[in-house]
Amino acid sequence: MICHNSVGYDAQIKDLLIKSAFNMDKKEIDAWIKYQYDPQHMFCFWQNDKITSCLQVTKRTMMFLDRQMHVSVIGMAATLPDYRQRKQFSNLLDAAISQATYNDLLTITYTNMPKLFEAKSFQHISNTKEYWIGAPLCRSGNPYHVKQKAENLYTLYFQFMQYFDGSILLSEDEFNKLIQYHKSLKKSIVTMVNEDKQPKGFAIYSTKDNQAHVEVLVYFDSQAIQDLLSYLSINNEVTSILISESERFDKLFPLHFPRTDKKLMVRLNNYKLFDKFSNTNVRNAKTAYELLEKPTWNHWVTK
């Protein structure tokens, strides 16, 4: 049986994640429950009087052709080990798509298992890329232009997002909740500034075993990137940076070849409504994204 919410079953959802989300430790699960969990949009599969699978959908606002529209974002999904290979995820995804068809023009997700979504008419739009850069190549910037502070970040984020289209635009409340989520996991947030101490970007990163992992990078020029890398190279032997497919890091590091991370998969839920919204005539997500003149930037908000 499928239920379209998990209201009143928070403890079961947490227990399910502890038993099945092997890529998350208890601290990460606790932070996710506190800042990301939404029982109103958690689809659940019930079997033997317990929740055996779950799939959370987050409702977001996307800028598309410089207009706002509602989209569904497929996020957390988990199935108890003993109940896998029974098409429970597929059934939950069908339920989420069916509900989204009436309210949201697109459904999006980032995944490393694209075939699961291709079977549901999702199409591959772009990839995330991850650069790994050794410390000797990270010292062309000014580390003193990086400040350990997190002030006015939403203003920087909002300004940065004006360079993109086909991308989710967080409200200030949604943005701050994501910031709190990262802070609760003890991740570092720094701001890059110019010679006049005016902010020109920010980054969210974690460190482990002399490696820095930049998960979110907002910047307004390449100097901000170089300053950040110089700062991180002081205490780390290598830095990884997760970016969208359209960001041209190859100009900074022409001899580096990034690792493809996850794929952005998008489903056009209702082409008739989309045609009215866009005044076009498209029949799938790939054709819809071909209408855009700006690149996309979605990888931060699809967890």
Secondary structure, 3 states (H helix, E strand, C coil): CEECCCCCCHHHHHHHHHHHCCCCCHHHHHHHHHHCCCHHHEEEEEECCEEEEEEEEEEEEEEECCEEEEEEEEEEEEECHHHCCCCHHHHHHHHHHHHHCCCCCEEEEEECCHHHHHCCCCEEEEEEEEEEEEHHHCCCCCHHHEECCCCCHHHHHHHHHCCCCCEECCCHHHHHHHHHHHHHCCCEEEEEECCCCCEEEEEEEEEECCEEEEEEEEECCHHHHHHHHHHHHCCCCEEEEEEECCCCHHHCCCCCCCEEEEEEEEEECCHHHHHHHHCCCCCCHHHHHCCCCCCCCCHHHCC
